[in-house]
Amino acid sequence: MISQASTGQHSMTELDQTSKGLLPVLRYFHLALHEPSSHGWRHAFETAVGTWGQDRGLAIAQATQKFVYDLMRCCQSPLHFNDPLDIDERDALTSDEQGVLTLLIYMRGDDVENARDMIAKLHQGRIDPGFVRHGLALSAMLDGTPARVSRPKLKVVN
């Protein structure tokens, strides 16, 4: 579901640089799950690569895709994200987007108590271990040193 007037809008100026870079990626994956014909997933991967470079961007995009999928799977009611393709909404933040980004800030800062409270709020009291695992993996990639991605060595097989 894309944003609606009743969701409340917040300012992007409240976000740190990492959250500002991640927001369009989250929005594109959200869009892709709700409107598969939008090919939002392609835009998400392209945006992540443009923000963090080829290797790190692809890893962050893949982790974000898992996180958003689990976020949507675990939510009891639909979350409202702004349309990433709407120029008028690009600099606004819905309450749900702010909640998700705040959760990731708590996870990145190892603020367990606040992260647990935010997950319970987003998922109406339910804490899914798969969602937590994917959130922590994404958080580690966003602030930590990215794991080296080893490219497979190709060899000719006769």
Order of alpha helices (4+ residues) and beta strands (2+ residues): beta-alpha-alpha-alpha-beta-alpha-alpha-alpha
